[in-house]
Every structure is written in C-alpha cells, then in structure tokens.
Amino acid sequence: MFNSNTQQIIDAESLDYIPEKRRAKAESYTMPDSYYDEFDKEDGVIPEGKSVGDLKKAAHTRYRVVWSPEEEQEALEARLAALEGS
C-alpha cells in the first residue's frame, strides 16, 4: 500500500536521465549560476586557481518530473478491472 502523501521526483541535468515514459510530463527550469563559497573552502573542494566567489557552475537548464505512485497504482487497478469485466 502506498502512502497517499508520497510523491516521487526526478530532478536531472538532462532528459536522458528521466525514463522515457515520464519525459512528456517533465518541466524545465533554469538553475542559476553557483559560486564557490566558504563552505567549499572549508571542505577543500575548490580547485587550484579558483577561490571563494569564483564561478562554480554556470546557469543551466534542468528537468524535473513529479508523479504519484498511488495514482499510478489506482489507474492500473482500474484498467485491470475493466479488462476483467470485458
């Protein structure tokens, strides 16, 4: 049994990472520029030649799809019931 409040989300940099059957419902959005910050410095993840405030990743398009497993299960059960009834 599915929790009625459960939604599944896939957020990806490319539509290739979203299953083909879900791509039609994917929405695109722009992720803004991100910059190295003090946390990156503390974690030691800033590459040589870069510093706090430098561009980490340029703005880019991402894709997101949200669906409810419960709704999919109900639709599947309805289709099965219709098939069994014919």
Buried (B, 14 or more C-beta within 10 A) or exposed (E): EEEEEEEEEBBEEEBEEBEEEBEEEBEEEEEEEEEBEEEBEEEEEBEEEBEEEEEBEEEEEBBBBEBBEBEEEEEEEEEEEEEEEE
